[in-house]
Amino acid sequence: MSTTAVGKPMDRVDGRLKVTGAARYAAEHDYPNLAHAVLVTSTISKGTIAEVVTAAAVKARGVAAVVTHKNAPKMKVPEPFGGEKPSAGSTTAPVLNTDQVFWFGQPVAIVIAETLEQARHAAQLVRVTYQEQPANLTLDSAGKVTTPKKIMTEATTVEIGHAERALKAATLKVDAVYETPQFNHNAIELHATVAAWDGGKLTVHDTAQFVFGVQADLATRFGLKPADVRALAPLVGGGFGGKGVAWPSTYLAPLAAKVVGRPVKLVLARDQIYGCVGGRPPIRQRVAVAADKDGKLTALIQAGRSATGTTNQFVEQFTFPARHLYACPNIYLTQETIALDTCPPTFMRAPGECPGTFALESALDELSYQLKIDPVRLRQINEPDKDPTTGAPFSNRKYQEALALGAEKFGWNRRTPEPRSMADGRMLVGLGMATATYPVYRMPGSARVAVSADGTAVVQSGCHEMGMGTATAQTQIAADLLGLPVEKVRFELGDTNLPFAMVAGGSSQTISVAAAVSAAVAELKGVVLKLATAGPLEGLKPAAVAVRDGGLYRTDDPASGESFASILQRAGRKSAEAKAEVMPGAEMQKWSMHSYGAQFCEVRVDPDFGTVRVVRFVGAFDVGRVMNAKTARSQFLGGITMGLGMALLEETHRDGRTGRIVNADLAEYMVPVHADVPAIEAYWVGDPDPHTPMGAHGIGEIGITGVAAAVANAVYHATGRRVRRVPITPERLLAAPRDG
Amino acid sequence: MTPFDYVRADGPDAAVKQVVARPTAAFLGGGTGLIDLMKLYAERHDLLVDVSRLPMDKVEATEKGVRIGANVRNSDLAYHAAIRTRFPVLSEALLSGASPQLRNMATVGGNLMQRTRCPYFRDGHSACNKRVPKSGCAALDGVNRGHAVLGTSDHCIATHPSDLCVALAILDATVRTTGPKGERTIPFADFHRLPGDTPDRETALDHGELITAVDLPALPWATRSHYLKVRDRASYEFALTSAAVALEIADGVIKQARIALGGVGTKPWRAAEAEKALVGKKPTPEAFAAAGDAALAGAVPRQHNAFKIPLAKRTVARALAAAAAMPG
């Protein structure tokens, strides 16, 4: 394969559609006789529904139906996500089929009306009373504490050597507790589902990162064959993990449609997304690190507690980065969960690696001051020659190259080591850095490739575009695999009528789909070869030809061959197609496969007000071969921006008395605005990983990892104040004790 | 939102009559606050009388002062030459608020009527004496990081969110109205009420009384005035603390001072004692710090907002220092 298109900063294939408003998102789908549904949600965190008074709502103008647990058709609760079969189960709560309330914001009624306004108004008229029970809402509450049997496929606890003993023996060490609050995703596109029944068949346009999961979920709930459910999500307006599984709105829209016998549109209000879509759970972690005087780590401990729900068992894998980053003879890593009466948490961009690197990389920074060793140098000293906990060889670790690249681009050498040593007038200036990391995950994938007699190709896989540029990158990949110009290739996605794809999650989609497309192209070779009953390819076996330049060419005589179009035209065929399903290989067991990066940050801090402004940010990444330089850069910029929000602004505030989230809107839950985001620079090493499809790694999540630590470390360098809980608000910074 | 009627007023008198006739009617200006609150069920009105097209949209600058029509948009006022040169504090306050899009819609009259960001008021559901009299105050022992430390009561600690009003508070502004009892003027200091035990009554206006203009008297030394806003986010965010200040300095001595605070008060907070403390003093960091202390003398913190007290003191001191450094 010649990489003509791959790697180029190609414009998005759907860019024009998006910026002109022509792109159709889930909530923009319409049907004749469509009705609008609005949810009524619980105003307690735990208890039972005593009474739902719907009389006024039922009588309100335009109302078609009010559905409560008293009259809702029964649905079967599917298996939660992560089991043996594909599932998008978000929670085991039998929402609307129970009088039990499991969290504040749980849907307790649906109002369906002719217009959205009528439905909203009538929803306000529904009166619900409860028998309330005490709820567990914080990490320190009486919720059930569990040590998970496994975290994903890995052991919960990793113990190498004697970490506590080594820590005790050390004189140069840090032993501190770091906290991250609940965060919520806040994709600009609200969660929305348009559901239409046609007899026993169901079509949903959903804001989904996993259409096949939605299909499976709805088939189970409504007792249908999966083939009778079609889920579509060709364009999603941001997901970040919040649309990875089917939250209640996804199945309540079809439920409402079933009740009223009409197509139904259900769009959550922003506060309802906080209420009935999980966020990133609050986490408290202890990190202890010790080193000898030369900076070599002698002990590494990371242990802590993350919240989960009472109706799912989500575990945020915050100890995962420490398993692979640094050489250390004594490592102890473990984590536990506490079950809270809150909307159960879910994946949010780099679950685990994001909060995990905040704690680990903050602690390493603290250690660097004890050692009086430059933070970059400390990370050079502790470079492992094999995976520190599994012992596996690295597939293609280029962390040191990324570290050096970032340090050079950032100008790290201008940093003076002492805290508070780089003031600019009144303002304190600080430079900080942290390591970024994210695993290489690959999932099952399948694809169909069709070439036509007119010289074009269509490539299909039921994967997802949420803004990352999926169709663009896959078009480039398919174009190179087929040897066609990108203009001749169209990529179709986001539909369960297309070949199966997994969730757009774990930064796995690009290589999982690319592997399937590659296999489908290989299959296609045989299909087309059979049609070449005359000409230079006549009678050849597939092994004797290669796909190149939009056709098939003899491997023993590269000048001899024929284009797909020519073969098809002669055979009198309009097109030929092939499909392939690919499972991930054993590479992840054989190799330690991760992406790495180094995040560099410069802050200016007002010492009187405690306000922190990030004025410069550089991220340098080792992510294998980059498929599209433009969309890749956007992914890194987006991840880093989201990390800046985590570091300085974002926090879901919950009223401890009721469980109500009090800042459930974009004015009060602060995400960075343009004025908060400096010019961000993103660089990459670009060395292809020999053990991944296309030599690529996924890049959607690594950008956020390490950012919060880089900011916190820069803030410490500026002020001499260590803040171990994000966001670093003025009051937290001014209250932190000052060194130096 | 609750279903409502909408009418476009032909003139101020007609608008007043239309609102007076319906107990839950309201005037609609730029709509940047009211419509949100209606969607949240924090406000319910059965009639909106749109006054945004009434000809009250002029800024008239004379030697005696400036008359600002109630319908003047925030962005137009902020960039008006007379405001920028004669009252820089007002221009700065306006431009520190909201976003360009919102400033293009929001009106001066509406800004005077801006309501609190208290989440328990806005959620349309929690106990809130402001929204439902005698229902209690969920903010007192709730999440109250954003709440007021000055002018609070046992019934309400909601912060007045306006930036513009903090600047108006130091400029001897007068609010001109027309209402069921005819026209009148209200000194700005009397326009907003303290919550006391009736936090639902936020202003001196009667039902159906319409703001027509805001008058600013000539204040030659207001050329040395400044608005400073401290907030979590660099833009598009309400103040944690803010200060509007003006100084008259002659022969190296402060002759007159004006100080008002935002983000910390239940109304735009004029700090008269702090002003008095500066008169006759040299413009030094010590004097400005003392003024900051005096301005927050009566502050009462709750669980999450105690940090605002030292922050507000520093905000006042920094704003005064910046004003002192301006050309007089």
Boltz contact constraints between the chains, C-beta under 6 A:
constraints:
  - contact:
      token1: [A, 124]
      token2: [B, 41]
      max_distance: 6.0
  - contact:
      token1: [A, 608]
      token2: [B, 314]
      max_distance: 6.0
  - contact:
      token1: [A, 609]
      token2: [B, 230]
      max_distance: 6.0
  - contact:
      token1: [A, 649]
      token2: [B, 232]
      max_distance: 6.0
  - contact:
      token1: [A, 653]
      token2: [B, 143]
      max_distance: 6.0
  - contact:
      token1: [A, 655]
      token2: [B, 142]
      max_distance: 6.0
  - contact:
      token1: [A, 655]
      token2: [B, 143]
      max_distance: 6.0
  - contact:
      token1: [A, 662]
      token2: [B, 119]
      max_distance: 6.0
  - contact:
      token1: [A, 662]
      token2: [B, 143]
      max_distance: 6.0
  - contact:
      token1: [A, 670]
      token2: [B, 232]
      max_distance: 6.0
  - contact:
      token1: [A, 670]
      token2: [B, 233]
      max_distance: 6.0
  - contact:
      token1: [A, 673]
      token2: [B, 233]
      max_distance: 6.0
  - contact:
      token1: [A, 673]
      token2: [B, 235]
      max_distance: 6.0
  - contact:
      token1: [A, 673]
      token2: [B, 236]
      max_distance: 6.0
  - contact:
      token1: [A, 675]
      token2: [B, 234]
      max_distance: 6.0
  - contact:
      token1: [A, 675]
      token2: [B, 235]
      max_distance: 6.0
  - contact:
      token1: [A, 676]
      token2: [B, 233]
      max_distance: 6.0
  - contact:
      token1: [A, 676]
      token2: [B, 234]
      max_distance: 6.0
  - contact:
      token1: [A, 731]
      token2: [B, 307]
      max_distance: 6.0
